[in-house]
Amino acid sequence: MIDWRGAALGAWRGTRGGPTVTYALIAACCLLFVISPVSGLSPGYGTGDELLAAQGAYFRRWGVVPAELMSGDSRALLTPLTALFVHGSWLHLLGNMLFLYVFGAMAEERMGPAEFCLFYLGTGYVALLGYAVAHADSEQTLVGASGAISAVLGAFLFLFPRSRVTSLFPFLFFLPLRFPAWIVLIFWFTLQWMAARAAGAGPGVAYLAHVVGFSVGFLYAWGRFRGGDRVKAPAAATEGETQP
């Protein structure tokens, strides 16, 4: 039996003070959000219409606008990276950071800090680029780390398929139930795929970016680690695990 908490502790010890890249990404996203006009904490951005204008300009500058990206604008080519550190609300930020905190540590421990950092940024870029390609005429700004975090979930599914996570399912009256990661993550991916098929190019959640990120993350882990050791034994659930 593999102790989930023991594996997390191993990640902490093996990366000189914990999963440093995971924590650095969380810290960067939180810091940038707090000082941005979106948090509402900085009086320098004004209030009312002035604040809304500042938020719109902030998203437009640092987020992905598919039409601009597909036009070949040199500045826009960097936005799939900058958009990974921009979030649209407190709920958006906290939800993404929770998933990154829960699943990122073990993925980083398996890959190593440098590889995990490149994996996160690279797959996040591909996820947002994939959405932009599918909605090449869209002027809707896309922000958030969910494409990269979806890739982390995909890699986690391959690397730790039987690690247990506690999840809340609405159709089961939000009862906290423990399931192997492969059940939870495949269920999550299916929901994202169904939502992506039903979604348009307008405002809302970019489910297609989630699907692309998850797929790329899983394929990367499969190609990179399929000849190595995988965690196949069931693992005990941790406290405070994620809610898909």
CORNOR-V948403 format. One record per residue. N is the residue number from 1. SS is DSSP state (hx for helix, st for strand, lp for the rest). NEAR is the number of other ideal C-beta (glycine too) atoms within 12 Angstrom. D_LAST is the distance of its C-alpha to the last C-alpha in Angstrom with 2 decimals. Layout:
n->{N N}
ss->{SS SS}
near->{NEAR NEAR}
d_last->{D_LAST D_LAST}
This chain:
n->{1 2 3 4 5 6 7 8 9 10 11 12 13 14 15 16 17 18 19 20 21 22 23 24 25 26 27 28 29 30 31 32 33 34 35 36 37 38 39 40 41 42 43 44 45 46 47 48 49 50 51 52 53 54 55 56 57 58 59 60 61 62 63 64 65 66 67 68 69 70 71 72 73 74 75 76 77 78 79 80 81 82 83 84 85 86 87 88 89 90 91 92 93 94 95 96 97 98 99 100 101 102 103 104 105 106 107 108 109 110 111 112 113 114 115 116 117 118 119 120 121 122 123 124 125 126 127 128 129 130 131 132 133 134 135 136 137 138 139 140 141 142 143 144 145 146 147 148 149 150 151 152 153 154 155 156 157 158 159 160 161 162 163 164 165 166 167 168 169 170 171 172 173 174 175 176 177 178 179 180 181 182 183 184 185 186 187 188 189 190 191 192 193 194 195 196 197 198 199 200 201 202 203 204 205 206 207 208 209 210 211 212 213 214 215 216 217 218 219 220 221 222 223 224 225 226 227 228 229 230 231 232 233 234 235 236 237 238 239 240 241 242 243 244}
ss->{lp st st hx hx hx hx hx hx hx hx hx hx hx lp lp lp lp lp hx hx hx hx hx hx hx hx hx hx hx hx hx hx hx hx lp lp lp lp lp lp lp hx hx hx lp lp hx hx hx hx hx hx hx hx hx hx hx hx hx hx hx lp st st hx hx hx hx hx lp lp lp lp lp hx hx hx hx hx hx hx hx hx hx lp lp lp lp hx hx hx hx hx hx hx hx hx hx hx hx hx hx hx hx hx hx hx hx hx hx lp hx hx hx hx hx hx hx hx hx hx hx hx hx hx hx hx hx hx hx hx hx hx lp lp lp lp lp lp st st lp lp lp hx hx hx hx hx hx hx hx hx hx hx hx hx hx lp lp lp st st st st st st lp hx hx hx lp lp lp st st st st st hx hx hx hx hx hx hx hx hx hx hx hx hx hx hx hx hx hx lp lp lp lp lp lp lp lp hx hx hx hx hx hx hx hx hx hx hx hx hx hx hx hx hx hx hx lp lp lp lp lp lp lp lp lp st st lp lp lp lp lp lp lp lp}
near->{16 27 18 34 22 19 33 35 19 21 33 21 16 22 30 15 14 25 37 25 33 38 26 24 35 32 19 26 42 26 18 26 34 18 19 33 30 33 28 21 16 18 12 14 23 15 15 11 11 15 22 17 16 24 31 22 18 29 31 26 23 32 38 44 34 32 23 28 36 24 17 12 16 10 18 28 21 22 35 42 30 33 43 42 37 38 37 33 20 19 15 26 31 22 24 40 33 25 41 44 32 38 46 44 38 42 49 40 33 35 36 21 28 14 23 41 28 21 41 45 31 27 44 45 32 32 47 47 35 34 43 39 21 26 31 21 18 27 23 28 36 47 43 45 49 42 47 49 46 49 48 53 47 41 43 49 38 36 38 40 30 28 43 33 40 26 29 19 20 12 11 12 9 12 14 18 22 25 29 29 44 28 23 35 40 23 25 35 31 19 25 33 21 16 20 30 14 13 25 18 23 14 16 22 30 42 34 36 44 44 35 36 47 44 30 35 42 33 22 34 35 20 15 25 26 14 9 14 12 24 32 17 18 22 30 22 29 27 15 16 30 34 21 32}
d_last->{24.77 22.80 21.75 18.37 19.93 23.07 21.51 19.99 23.48 25.03 23.12 24.42 27.95 27.98 27.22 29.85 27.99 24.41 22.19 24.27 22.83 19.22 20.71 23.06 20.45 18.55 22.00 23.17 20.33 20.74 24.52 24.79 22.67 24.82 28.04 27.02 28.07 24.50 24.07 27.16 28.53 31.43 34.42 35.90 33.91 35.50 34.14 33.78 34.62 35.41 31.94 30.35 32.71 31.81 28.08 28.87 31.15 28.64 25.99 28.79 30.16 27.16 24.68 24.95 27.16 27.24 30.82 32.06 30.34 31.78 35.16 35.54 35.85 36.11 34.29 31.38 30.98 29.60 27.01 24.18 24.54 25.10 22.25 19.79 20.97 21.02 18.46 19.06 18.22 17.33 13.88 13.40 14.77 13.03 9.44 10.68 12.74 10.27 8.53 12.21 13.49 11.46 11.97 15.01 17.51 17.79 17.87 20.53 22.40 22.67 23.74 25.69 25.51 27.55 25.93 22.38 23.51 25.09 22.18 19.75 22.31 23.52 20.34 19.19 22.62 22.47 19.15 20.66 23.98 22.65 21.37 24.77 26.70 25.11 25.85 29.03 30.69 27.93 28.86 25.39 24.29 21.07 19.67 16.76 15.55 12.49 14.80 15.81 12.47 11.43 14.74 13.96 11.02 13.67 16.26 14.33 13.96 17.73 18.78 16.90 15.88 16.58 15.32 13.45 10.18 9.51 6.55 7.12 7.84 10.07 12.63 13.19 14.12 11.17 12.79 11.45 11.87 12.37 11.97 13.25 11.12 12.65 11.38 7.63 8.27 10.82 8.93 6.47 9.91 11.70 9.93 10.71 14.13 14.94 14.16 16.24 19.03 19.20 18.99 22.24 23.41 23.42 21.35 17.62 14.56 15.85 13.70 16.57 16.31 12.78 14.39 17.46 15.94 13.88 17.10 19.39 17.58 17.68 21.28 22.34 21.28 22.95 26.08 26.26 25.54 26.28 29.70 28.57 26.95 23.42 21.64 21.96 22.47 19.79 18.70 18.33 15.13 15.28 15.21 12.55 9.82 6.31 3.83 0.00}
